[in-house]
Amino acid sequence: MRYLIIGTGGTGGSIGSFLALQGKDVTFLSRGRNLEMFQKNGLHLKSGIKGDCVIKNLNFLSAENYKGQADVIFVCVKGYSVTEILSIVKKASHKETIIIPIMNGYNMGTSISKHLNVGHALEGCIYISAFVESPGTIVQLGQLFKVVFGQKKNQDVNVETLKQVERDLASTGIVTTLSHNIERDTFKKFSFISAYAACGAYYDIEAIGMQEDTEYRKTFMTLCQEVALVGKALDLKIDVDLLQANLDILHSLTPDTTASMQKDMKAGKQYEMDGLVFEVVRLARQYNVVTPMYDKISAYFSKG
C-alpha cells in the first residue's frame, strides 16, 4: 500500500511517522520551512508512545513535485484549506484510491467527494493531542492516539482494502476502528472538539480549566449537551452518552493541552471557527434545536 500524507502538522506528521516507523511506504507532502527541515534533517518525532526519534530517508515533497499515485491518501489539512488541496488529491488518486480526511469538522469527506471524479473519499476522524513544536519537529502527547474511518452508506468500496488499511494502522500502535456507522462516529468526535475548542477559545484556557470543577467545566458540559441535541436531531442514533464520553476524553488530556483552533488564534493564523462553532449553530437552526451557549459564543466571535 502506498500512503500519501497531505499536510504534515501534528495529525498528519504523527500518522505518517507511525506508518513509516513500521516500514510502510509513506510520502509526506509539506511546504515552506517545515518541508525544508524535513528534507534536510528528517522528521523529528517526540511521541508519548514511540519516544523520541528522527525519521530519515523518506519522501518529503512539495505538492508540485509529487508525480505518483497513492493507494491511500490521508488529508490532514485545516478545514478551510479543502479547496486548496483538491488538485493534488485528484492528481495523486487512481480510481480505487482511498481518501481519508483527518480534519476538524463534520462531513469533511463529503466536502471533498463532491469535487472529485476519482477515488473514494471516506469519512474519518482522529483522537490525538499533537502539534508542530518547530519546523521539522512533531510532538504527540500522551497515550491517546485513535483513528476512526469508514465508508458512508451510499459508497461501494472494496472492504478488503479497508481492512488492510485498518491492519496497517493498528500494526503501528494506533488504536484503529473501521466504522460501520461513520456518520455517527465522526459526529461523536466532532461533538468533543467543537465543545472543547469553543470553551477553550472563549475563556482562553487550557484543558485543566475544564478538568477542574469551575464555571469553565460547566460551560464545556453545557456545550456538550447542546451539540448532543443536534446529533439527536440529525437522527444519528448516537450509541453513547456524549456528555460522559466527552468528559472521559477531556480527562485523558494532559492539563496544558489546548485545541488546535485556539493555538492558531493565539498565533494570529487562520482558524477553524466556522467549521467547529458556527456550523453547530447553523445545524441547530436548520433542525430547530435550541443552543443558547453556542449562540452566545458564536455571537462573541462573530463580533471579532
C-alpha positions in Angstrom: 0.0 0.0 0.0 1.3 3.4 -1.0 0.4 6.0 1.6 0.3 9.8 1.0 0.1 12.3 3.8 -1.2 15.7 2.7 -0.4 18.1 5.5 2.3 17.4 8.0 1.1 19.2 11.0 0.5 17.4 14.3 -2.0 14.9 13.0 -0.5 14.2 9.5 3.0 14.1 10.9 2.0 11.6 13.6 0.1 9.3 11.3 2.8 9.3 8.7 5.6 8.8 11.3 3.9 5.8 12.9 3.4 4.2 9.5 7.0 4.9 8.4 8.4 3.5 11.6 6.5 0.3 10.8 8.2 0.1 7.4 5.2 1.3 5.3 5.6 3.1 2.0 4.9 6.7 3.0 5.3 10.0 1.2 4.8 13.3 3.1 3.6 16.4 1.3 4.5 19.6 3.0 5.6 23.1 2.2 7.7 26.1 3.5 10.1 25.9 6.4 8.6 22.6 7.6 9.4 20.9 4.2 12.9 22.4 4.2 13.7 21.0 7.6 12.2 17.6 6.8 14.3 17.3 3.7 17.4 18.5 5.5 17.2 16.6 8.8 14.3 14.2 8.6 11.2 14.3 10.7 11.8 14.6 14.4 9.1 12.9 16.4 8.6 13.4 20.1 6.0 10.9 21.0 4.4 9.7 24.2 4.0 6.3 22.6 7.1 5.9 20.4 9.5 8.0 22.3 12.0 10.5 20.7 13.2 9.6 17.2 14.2 11.0 13.9 12.9 9.5 10.7 15.1 10.0 7.6 15.3 8.5 4.1 11.7 9.2 3.4 9.9 11.0 0.6 9.3 14.6 1.8 8.0 16.5 -1.2 6.1 19.6 -2.2 2.7 19.1 -3.9 4.2 20.4 -7.1 6.9 17.7 -7.1 4.7 14.7 -6.3 4.3 12.6 -9.5 2.9 9.3 -8.3 -0.4 7.9 -7.4 -1.3 6.7 -3.9 -3.4 3.8 -2.7 -4.4 5.7 0.5 -4.4 9.4 1.0 -4.7 10.9 4.4 -5.9 14.5 4.1 -4.7 16.3 7.2 -5.1 20.0 6.5 -7.3 22.5 8.2 -11.0 22.5 7.1 -10.8 25.9 5.5 -8.0 24.6 3.2 -10.1 21.9 1.4 -10.3 23.7 -1.9 -6.6 24.3 -1.9 -5.7 20.6 -1.9 -8.3 19.3 -4.3 -6.0 19.5 -7.3 -3.2 17.4 -5.6 -5.8 14.9 -4.4 -7.1 14.4 -8.0 -3.6 14.2 -9.4 -2.5 11.6 -6.7 -5.6 9.4 -7.0 -6.3 6.4 -9.2 -9.9 5.1 -9.5 -9.7 2.9 -6.3 -7.6 5.3 -4.1 -8.9 5.5 -0.6 -9.1 9.1 0.6 -9.4 9.6 4.4 -10.0 13.1 5.7 -8.5 13.6 9.2 -9.8 17.1 9.8 -11.7 19.0 12.3 -15.3 19.4 11.2 -18.3 17.3 10.2 -18.9 15.6 6.8 -15.4 16.6 5.5 -15.3 13.6 3.2 -18.5 14.8 1.6 -16.9 18.2 1.1 -14.1 16.6 -0.8 -16.0 14.0 -2.8 -18.4 16.4 -4.4 -15.4 17.9 -6.3 -13.8 14.5 -7.3 -14.5 12.1 -10.1 -11.8 9.6 -9.0 -11.1 7.6 -5.9 -13.3 7.1 -2.8 -13.5 9.9 -0.3 -14.5 8.3 3.0 -15.1 10.0 6.4 -12.6 9.8 9.2 -11.5 11.4 12.5 -8.7 11.2 15.0 -8.3 11.4 18.7 -4.9 12.8 19.5 -3.0 15.7 21.1 -0.3 16.6 18.6 1.3 19.8 17.2 4.3 21.2 15.4 6.8 22.3 18.0 9.1 23.8 15.5 9.7 23.3 11.7 10.5 19.6 11.2 9.5 18.6 14.8 6.2 16.9 15.6 5.1 16.4 19.2 2.5 13.7 20.0 1.5 13.9 23.7 0.3 11.1 26.0 -1.1 7.7 25.1 -4.2 8.8 23.3 -3.9 8.1 19.5 -7.0 6.7 17.8 -8.1 6.8 14.2 -11.7 6.0 13.1 -12.6 5.8 9.4 -15.2 4.1 7.2 -17.3 4.3 4.1 -20.6 6.1 4.0 -23.9 4.2 3.4 -24.1 5.1 -0.2 -20.5 4.1 -1.1 -19.2 0.9 -2.6 -15.6 0.4 -1.6 -13.5 -2.8 -1.6 -13.9 -4.0 2.0 -10.6 -6.0 1.9 -8.7 -2.8 1.0 -10.3 -1.0 4.0 -9.4 -3.9 6.3 -5.8 -3.8 5.0 -5.6 -0.1 5.9 -7.1 -0.9 9.3 -4.4 -3.6 9.9 -1.6 -1.3 8.7 -2.6 1.4 11.1 -3.2 -1.0 14.0 0.2 -2.6 13.5 1.9 0.8 14.3 0.3 1.1 17.7 -2.5 3.4 16.6 -5.9 2.3 18.1 -7.9 1.9 14.9 -11.6 1.4 14.2 -13.1 0.6 10.8 -16.5 2.0 11.4 -19.8 0.6 10.1 -21.6 3.9 11.0 -19.1 6.5 10.2 -21.6 9.4 10.1 -22.4 8.7 13.8 -18.8 8.1 14.8 -17.4 11.2 13.2 -20.1 13.3 14.8 -19.1 11.8 18.2 -15.6 13.2 17.7 -16.9 16.4 16.3 -19.1 16.9 19.4 -16.0 16.8 21.6 -13.6 19.0 19.6 -16.3 21.6 18.9 -17.3 22.0 22.6 -13.6 21.8 23.7 -12.4 24.4 21.1 -15.4 26.7 21.7 -14.9 26.7 25.5 -11.1 26.9 25.4 -11.1 29.8 22.9 -14.0 31.7 24.7 -12.2 31.7 28.0 -8.6 31.4 26.7 -7.9 28.4 29.0 -6.0 25.1 28.9 -7.6 21.7 29.5 -7.1 21.9 33.2 -9.6 24.8 33.4 -12.3 22.4 32.2 -11.0 19.4 34.1 -11.5 21.1 37.4 -14.8 22.0 39.0 -15.1 25.5 37.6 -17.5 27.6 35.6 -15.4 26.6 32.6 -16.2 23.0 33.1 -19.9 23.9 33.4 -19.7 25.7 30.1 -18.0 22.8 28.5 -20.7 20.4 29.8 -23.4 22.7 28.5 -21.9 22.8 25.1 -21.6 19.0 25.0 -25.3 18.7 25.9 -26.3 21.2 23.2 -24.3 19.6 20.4 -25.7 16.2 21.5 -29.2 17.6 20.9 -28.0 18.5 17.3 -26.8 14.9 16.9 -30.2 13.6 18.0 -32.0 15.9 15.6 -29.8 14.5 12.8 -31.0 11.1 13.7 -27.5 9.7 14.0 -28.5 7.1 16.7 -25.6 8.0 19.0 -24.7 4.9 20.9 -23.1 6.6 23.9 -23.8 9.3 26.5 -22.0 12.1 24.6 -21.5 14.2 27.7 -19.8 11.4 29.7 -17.8 10.3 26.7 -16.5 13.8 26.1 -15.7 14.2 29.8 -13.7 11.0 29.6 -11.8 12.3 26.6 -11.2 15.6 28.4 -9.7 13.9 31.4 -7.4 11.8 29.2 -5.6 15.0 28.0 -2.6 16.5 29.7 -3.6 19.6 31.8 -1.8 22.0 29.4 -3.5 20.8 26.2 -5.2 23.3 24.0 -7.3 22.8 20.9 -5.5 23.5 17.6 -8.1 26.2 16.8 -7.1 28.0 20.0 -3.4 27.7 19.2 -4.0 29.2 15.7 -6.0 32.1 17.1 -3.2 33.0 19.6 -0.6 32.7 16.9 -2.6 35.1 14.6 -3.2 32.4 12.0 -6.4 31.5 10.1 -8.5 29.3 12.4 -11.5 26.9 12.2 -14.2 28.8 14.0 -16.6 28.4 11.1 -16.4 24.6 10.9 -16.2 24.0 14.6 -18.5 26.5 16.2 -20.6 28.4 13.6 -21.5 25.1 11.9 -23.2 23.8 15.1 -25.3 27.0 15.2 -26.3 26.6 11.5 -27.3 22.9 12.0 -29.2 23.8 15.2 -31.2 26.5 13.3 -31.8 24.1 10.4 -33.2 21.5 12.7 -34.9 23.8 15.2 -32.6 22.9 18.1 -32.1 25.5 20.9 -28.4 26.1 21.7 -28.1 29.2 23.8 -24.4 28.6 24.9 -23.3 28.0 21.3 -25.3 31.1 20.2 -23.6 33.2 22.9 -20.1 32.1 21.9 -20.8 32.3 18.2 -22.1 35.9 18.7 -19.0 36.8 20.7 -16.6 35.6 18.0 -18.7 37.0 15.1 -18.2 40.5 16.5 -14.4 39.9 16.4 
